[in-house]
Amino acid sequence: MKLRLKKSLLKCYNNFLLVMIGLLGFSVACTKTGPVEYGTPSADYVINGVVKSQTNQPISNIKVVVSYDSINTNAEGKFSLKNKTFPGNHAFNIKLRDIDGAANGSYQDNDTTIAFNNNSYTNGDGHWYSGKVEQSVEIKLTSK
């Protein structure tokens, strides 16, 4: 009789534990955490610049290279390049090359670094895209 009572109590205890674990599992499973997203956080780093001579004259047709992208300056010596990368502090190396020789005067090549630190991003979507940050620069080239 005692053995039967012990088995009955043990069975009730096991059933109680089973119900409690089930309730705890449902309570955790029903919390809203939002949709699962896959991707990599990113931000746009925009460099707007103007290339000028030592006498403050704009220089056209200067090749501006940043990372894997390049552009030539327009008639006013202006350029704009965008680099998409992980949000944070970054420094971009800019290479300037006079590609048309003597047509606009001959200028020495120039390498410079533009640093983006303590950025305030705009137009982010609140998820993976942090937005963009812009910086304007004026770069002077020396005649050959």
N, C-alpha and C positions, 0 to 999 in steps of 0.2 A: 504494500500500500504506500509506504514512504517513497519507494522508488518511482511509483506511478505519479505521485505528487511532485517529486523533484523534476521528472520529465515534463510534466504539465507546466510547472513554473518556468522551466528553462525554455519551453516552446513559446509561452506568453512573452517572456523577456526578449527572445529572438524576434518575434513578430513586432514588438514595440520598437526595437532598434531598427528593423527594416522599414517601418512606417516613418520614423524620425529621419533616417538617412534619405528616404524618398522625398520627404518634405523639404529638407535642406537642399537637395539637388534641384528641385523645381524652383525654389526661391532664388537660387543663384542663376539658373538658366533663364529666368524671366526678366532679368534686369536689362535695361536698354543701354547698349554701349555704342550705338550708331553703326553705320555700315562699315564693312571692312574695305579698306582702300589699299591699293598697291601702287607703288611708284617711288619716285625720289623727289624730295623737296628741291625746288629750283627758284631762281630769281634771275631777272635780266639786269645786266650791268651795261649801261649805255654811256659811251664816251663821245661827247660832242666837242669838236675841236676846230681850231683854225691854225693854219701854218703860215707864218710870216717870215719875211727877211729881217735882217738886222736893222733895216731902215723902216720897219713896220709896214711893208708892202705885202699884200697877200700873194701867195705862190700857188699857182695851179699845177695840176698833173704831178703832184708828189704822191707816191704810193705809200699808203699807211697800212701796216700789217699788225694785227692784234690776234694772237693765238693762231687759229686756223682760218681767219677771215681777213680780207683786205679790200681796200677801196682807194680810189684816187681823189685828191682834193678837187673841188670845183673851181670856177673862175674867181671866186672870192676867197679861195684857200680853205674852204670849210669841208669838214668830213663828219660822219656820224657812224659809229660801229657799235653793235650790240653783241654781248657775250652772255650766253645762258649757262649758269653753273649753280652749284650748291650754295645756299645763302650763307653769308659770313663775311669776314674780312678777306679781301683779295687784293693782290697787286698784279696788274697786267703790264707786260712789256710791250711797248709800242716801238716799231721800227719804221723809220721814215727814209724813203729812197727816192732820189731824183731820177725819174725814169725817162725823161725826154731830153736829157743832155742840156745843150745850150739854148733850147727853144725858149725857156723861161728864165734863163741864167743858169749857171751851174752851181749846185749846192752840195755841201758835204752831207753824207748820210748821218742820221742821228738816231740813237736808241735812248728811250726814256721809259720811266716806270710811272704808272698812274695807280695810286693806292685808294681803295675803297675801305674805309674803316668806320665803325659805329654808324652803320647805315640805317636810314629811315626809308623803308620800302613803301611804295604807293601802288594802289590798284591790285593788291593781292586778293585771292579768292577765299582765304581762310582755311584752305586745305593744303595741298602740296605746293601751290604757286604762291610764293611770298610777295611777289610784285616786282617792281623795278626801282632802280636807283640810278640817277644820272649825275654825271660830272662834266663840267666844261673846262677845257684846257686851251691855252695858247702856247704854241711851240714855235720857237725861233730857230731858223736854219742859218748857218754861216756859209757865205760864198766860198767857192773853191779858189 
